[in-house]
């Protein structure tokens, strides 16, 4: 609607002309009433404080060759005292999604907690019980109980969200309770290397440590995202899990405390323009299968390495990272038609989706492979990923994108962002090759990795296979 902001009368040759001048701001959307939104929505947002007992840790050596002076210093100064058991506390955010006290937050906010304390906007502190956790999507469901009902947030439609829309975040950054920030949607579908189901909303609304698990509201006051990640050193760059990805997870966590996902059994990678041309495909839309695991739904359906998946269950594959999400959301035992490009022509195949087991990835994760044997996740390094991880010297190869908490990899001092230069004198440069090497390792085997840290330091590390 064009607003009439002024009436100008011009006197020309004794005649009076009345001109309507449209507002210059009428072409742009009016910003939301953030004051009213904050008053209405703040009571639905909670602060979460967790505590857990930390066991004693032993003195660790720097990875690499032992120094001949180590024994000398140990004998001269004596062994360093071990750290005593202590309680570690952390802060996060959550939001109430039902009047009976169910709260949605990030899994990393409450994971491993011995105690969860939820502080409401009115100052009350209640004990929270973890009802379910989903490590892959980084979501957790917490339940609080008290007399009466709780104010709850309404879930919106993140698929309808447009880049440029106003959004508002409420959270607990740096322990500053009930902090309200606003901005716009900067981008959708961001892949940041956090796991198999990367599909983040990027926003410039200020998000900082402590905002994790908090809601991202649209201009109507509906939750369209869960604030989850930031870029270290970045300003005005925050990421939220789309709420539509969480809706089905919430139901499963509430009903059973765990999440069931579909499984195919393929490892795939992004399809570049050059790769597409090499296969005779005139488009780079699709997911390229790098390998197919034995005795899996994909193998039984006849999928092969080199197949390019163009369509899954009627949904076109525009970006390769869409595939694991589609597979994960598929009901178990459902027969799904997959359209692949093979030998210069399209081929229809039908696959019966199986249940994803712990330690497996639904399709597999966007060119990455998670190895429970080693406790780490690897991805093929791209230029964009190198920039995000701050890797300057390497633009290709395999990069460790995640180290599982409590794993032998973490105990060995391996950190995300490290480049795998070798494993037992082999030099895999693709996820498929790495998976093949790891699959041949048995529990208790000692594996040797040659790694390059993000700071450029190259070293060997040896650890036992879990």
N, C-alpha and C positions, 0 to 999 in steps of 0.2 A: 504494500500500500504506500503510495506517495503522499507525504505530508505537505500541507500548504503552510509554509512558515511565515510568509509575509505577502501582503498585497501592496503593490506599487502602483501609484497613479501617476500617469504622465500627461501633461498638458501640452498638446500639440495642435496648433491652429485653432485654439478654442475648444477642442474636443478632449474629453477625458477618456483615457484607455486604462483598463484595469488588467494587470499582468499577474499571473500566478507563478511564483518561483518555487520549484521543488527543492526540498532539503538536499544538500549534498550528501548528508549522512544516510539518506533513505536507501541508498544502494547497498549499504553494508548492514549486517545484522547487529542488533542492539545487544550489548553485553548483559548477562543475567544479573538478577538482583542477588549478588553474593551475600549481602547482609541477611536477607530472609532465608536463603539456602543454608547458611552457616547455623542460624538459630534452629532451623528445623532438623538439620541432619547431624549436628554435633552429638546429640544424645544417643545416636545409633553407633557411634564410634567408641571403642574401648582401648585402653592401654593394657598391654600384656607384659607382666614381669615373670621371668622364669628363673629357676635355680636348679643346679645339678652338682653332684659331688664329683670332683676331679681326683682321680687316683694319682699316687706319686709317680713321677717320671724320673728316668735315669739320665745321667749325663750322656749326651750324644756327640759323636765325632763329626767333623765336617766330611762330607763325601769325598772320597779320593784315597790316595795312598796314605797309610798311617805314618806319622812322623817318628823318627828314631828317638825323639826327645820325650814322647808321650809317657813312657814308663818312668823316666827321670823325674818329670814334674809330678807324676802321681806319687812316687816314693817320697819326694821332697816336701810337697805340700799336703799329701794325703788325699784321699778321695773326697770330692765335693759332696756335701750333705745332700741327701735326697729331699725333694720337695714334699712337704707334708700334705695329706689330703685336705682339700679346701672346697668351699662352695663357690661356684662361678655363677654370676647373675647376668642376665641380659634383658634388654627392653625391646619391645616391638609393638605392633598395632594390630587390631582386628576390628571387625564390624558385625553387629548383631543382624542375623538374617531371618529370625523368626521370633515371635513374641514369647515362646517358651525357653529362650536363652541359648539357641545355637549360634556360635560365632565362627566366622570364616577368617582364616589368617594364612600366612605362609608356613609351610612345614619347617623351614629352617629357623623359624621363630621359636617353636616349641619342641623340636626334635631333640630327644635325649633328656628332656627336662624331668626332674624328680618332683618338681612343684610348679604349678601354674597359678598365678594370681592375676585376676582380671579387675581392673579399676574402671568403674563407670564414670560418666561425665558428672554425675551428682556427688562423686567422692566416695561412694561405697566400694569396698574391696571384697570380692568373692573368690572362692576357690574354683578353679576350672579343671574339668576332666577332659583329657584328650580322647575323643571318640573315634577318630580315624585319621590316618596320614597317607598322603600320596606323594612319595619322594620324587617321582618322575615329573609331575606337573608342579611340584613345590606347593602343595596345598594341605591344610590341616583343618579339622573340625573340632572345636572345643565347646563344651556344654557347661553352662552355669545354672544354678538353681536358686530361687528365692521366691518369696510370696509375691503374688501378683504377676503382671506381665511386663515385658521389656519393650522399649521402642525399637523397631526393626527397620532396616533399610530395604527399599524395593529394588529388585534386580532388573536391569534394563536389557537392551538388545545391542550388544557390541558389534554385531554384523552390520547394523544400520549406521554405525558411527562414521563420520566423514572427517577427513583431514581438514584442519582449520577450525573445528568446533571448539567451543569453550568447554573446559573441564575444571573441576575443583578437587583437590586432595585434602584430606583431613588425617592427621597422624600424630606421632610422638617423636619427631626428629630430635636427636641428641637429648632425649628425656624431657623435651619441652612439650608438655601435654596439650592436646587439643589445638594443635597448630593448623591453621587453614591457609592453603596456598592455591593459586589459580593460574591457568595458562590455557594453551590450546593443544589439540592433538597434532603432533608434529609429523607423524607417519604411522602407518599400520603394517602388520606383517613383518616386523623386524626379526631377524635371526641373529642372535648374539652368542651362540655357542654354549648355551646353558643346559641343553639336554635334547632329547629326541623330539620334543613337541614345541620347539621354538616358534612363536607367533605372537610377538609382543606389540602392544600399543606404545608408541613413543610419545612422550609429552614434555613440554617445557615448564609445566607446573613444578615448582621446587619439591624435589624428593630427596631425602637425606637418610643416613643411618638412623633407624628407629621408625621410619615410615613403613618398613616392610610389613606386609599383611594388611595395610590400610586400604580404604576404598578410594577409587577414582570415580567421581560423580559427573554426569553430564549436566547440561543446563536445566533439565527437568528435575534434577535431584535423584536420578536413578543411578545405581551402581553399574558402570560399564567396564570396570577393570579392577584388578587387585595389584596395588603397587608392590613391586618385587625387586627390581634391580636398578643399579645406577652404574655409570662408567666412572671408574676411579679418576679423579682429577678433572672430570668433565663438569660443566656448568650448564644447567638448562637441558639436561639429557637424562630422562628417567624412563623406566619401562614398567608396563603393567600387563598382567595376564588378562586377556579378554574374558569377560564374565561368561560369555556363551560356552567357552571351553570348560568352565568350572561347574556349570549347572548340572550336567550329568554326573560329575564327580561328587558333588554335594549329596545327591540322592544315595549313591552307593556308600559313601562314608557314613551317612546317617543310618542306613539299613544294616550294613555288615561290617563297617569299620575298615574296609579295604576296597580296592578298585580292580575290576576285571576288565581286561582289554583284549582286543583281537590281535591275532598273530599270523604273519605270512611265512617268514623265514628267508628273507632276501636281504642282501646288503646292496645298497645303491649309492649313487653319487649324482651331483648336479650335472645336467646336460648343458655343455657349453656349445656355442655356435660351431666351433671347429669339430667337436666330437659329433655333433648332429650331421654335419656335412660328410664326415668320414663314414657314417653309417647310411648315407644316402637320404637323410631326412632334411627337408627344407625348412624346418622350424626347430628352435631350441626349447620348445615347451614339452616337458615330460621328465621322467625319472629313469636314469640309466642303471640297469641292474649290473652290479659288479660281480656278484657271486650269489649262488643259491645254496642254502644249507641242506644237507641230506635229511631225508625222512621228515620233511616239513610240508605244510599245505602247498607252498609254492612249487616244491619239487614234484609233488604228486599231480599238480595241475599242469606240469610241463613247462613252467617258466625256466628260462635259461639265461646264463650270463651273456650280456650283449643285447638282451631285449630292452626296448624302451617302452615304459608304461605310459600310454597316452591318456588312458581313461580308467577310472576305478569306480565300479558300481554306479555308472551313469554320470560321474563327476569328472570333468576334464582336469588333468594334472597340468596346471600352469607353472607352478614352482615345485621343485622336487620335495621341498620340506612339507608340502601338503599331504603327501602319501602316508607318512606314519600316523598323522592325525586321523585321516579317513579310516585307516585300518584299525586303529585303536578304538574308534567309535562303533565299529561293526559288531553286531550281535554274534555271539559264538555259534558255530555250526551253520551260519548262513552261507549259501552259495552265491558268490559274487562274480559278475562278469568283468573281466579285465581286458582292455584293448591294448595290444602291444604292437610295436613296429619291429618286424624281423625280416631280414633278407629282402628289404625293399618293399614290403607290403604289410598291411594291417592284418592282425590275426586276433580272433576272439577266443579267450580262454576262460574257463570257469574254475574258481578256487573255493574250497570250503574252509572258511576262516576258523582257526583254532584259538584256544585260550592262551594268552601270554603268560608265561611262567616268570617267576622272579629271576632277575639276571638276564632276561632276554629283552630285545627291542622289538616293537610291533612289526616293523617292516624290515629294516633296521634304521637306526637313527640318522637320517639325512647325511649319509656318507660317513657317519661315525660309528664306532663300535665300542660298546662298554664291556670290559673284561672283568668279571667278578674274581677271576683267578688272580689278577694282579691288582685289582682295586682301582682301576683308572679307566677313563674314557678318552679315546683318541679320535681325531678328525684329520682329514686331509687339509693341509694348510693352503689357504687362498690369500690373495693380496688384501682383501677386506678384513679377513680374520687376523692377519698379521698386524694390520693397523690397529684393530681393536685390542689386541693383546700386547701391543707395544713391541712387537718383534721386528727388528730392523734388518738383521743380516740374512734372514731366510725368508723366501717367498714360496717355497714348495716343500713337500715332505709330510711327515706326520707330527701333529702337535697334540700334547696332552691338554684336553679342555677341562677335565675334572678329575679330582683325586678323592676317592671315597673316604669319608671320615672313619677312622679306626682301622683302616686297611694296612696291609704290609707296605703298600706304596707310600702312605702317609708317614708310617713309622720310619721308612728309609729316607725321608726328607724330600721326596719328590713333590714338586709344586706345579700347578697348572701353568701353561704357557711354555713348558719345556719341550724342546724338539727331540724326537727319538732318532738318533743317528745310527743305532745298531741294537740288536737283540740277539744275544748268543752268537755273535760274529755274522749274523745275517742283517741285511739292510732293506727291510720292507719299506716301500714308499707309498703304498696304497693301503686302505683299510682292509681290503680283501686279503692282501698278502700278510698283513699283521695278524688278522684273525686266524689265518691258516697256521702261522707259527705258534700262536698262543694255544690253539686247539690241540696241538700235539704235546703240550706240557701236562704233566701229571701232578697231583697234589703232593707237596713236599719237595718237588724239584727246585733247584736253585737256578734262577734266571739272572742273566747279567745284561744290564742296559747301559748303553752309552748315550748320555743325554747332554743337551746344551740348554743351560738355564736361560731365562729371558734376558739376563744381564750379559749373556755371551760366554759364561764360564762353562767349559766342557769337562765332564767327569763320568766315571763309571759308578754304578751302584748295583749291588747284588741283593736279592731277596728271595724268600721262599714262596712258592706258589701256594695259594690258599685252597 
